Amino acid sequence: MSDLRVFHLPGGWGLPSVSPFCLKLDSFLRMAGIEHESLTAATPFGGPKKKAPWIEHRSTKLGDSALIIDYLKAEFGK
């Protein structure tokens, strides 16, 4: 199991998520080859900014797709 957990909203219309921000983060993770555990949140209110997506990595809980991507680039050297 990965120490990176990614939370996003449920999918629809054949997409993994209905949120463009969740799709952006999912695409980045796939393109960068960063191993993670993807979890579907029933509501976005569990995130630190009360919106999806968000991540939990070690002791860090971070929201906002742009901030998450910047954090992951620095952490994983991508």
Salt bridges, closest charged atoms under 4 A:
ASP3 OD2 - HIS57 NE2 3.74
ASP3 OD2 - ARG58 NE 3.32
GLU56 OE1 - ARG5 NH1 3.38
GLU56 OE2 - LYS61 NZ 3.97
GLU75 OE1 - ARG58 NH1 3.12
